[in-house]
Each structure stands twice: as C-alpha cells, then as structure tokens.
C-alpha cells in the first residue's frame, strides 16, 4: 500500500480542473483504496483555497 499527496491553490474553476486532471492522470493505472481531501481558505478576499488530496493506492 502506498500514499500519494497532491496539494495546490485553487482560485478559479480552471484550477479545479487542473487538480482533477492531476488526480485522474495519477490514478488511471492504480488500484485506489481511498481518496480523502481537505480544503481551507487561504485568502477570503480573493477567494483562494488551499486543497490537499491524499490517495491511498496499490500499483496494478
């Protein structure tokens, strides 16, 4: 069993798509056991959010 942690700042829908693409590219050849995420406000004025995605997986 292995763990991969992806993190990044999100400010727009485009950033969400970038993170989704990173996750999908990473997991396409993996047996995913679990995915968890957490998000917090980095800057309320500019609507910036910091996201961390933890993927628990095994290589196929």
Phi, psi and omega in degrees: 000138181230163179234137174235133179243123176248141180215158179179168176265139177240128177235336184219171177301327179300320178296322177299315178298321178298315180293318177301317179296320177300315181295311181298318178297320182291317188273353187297336178244024182239155170266103185278129178265319182199150173228129177233152176219157171220150182218141176220156180284124177268324179206108185293326181295318183261006179057045177264136180233143175256128182237141174234127178243124179250126182243123175260124189209169170230146175289143178270000000 
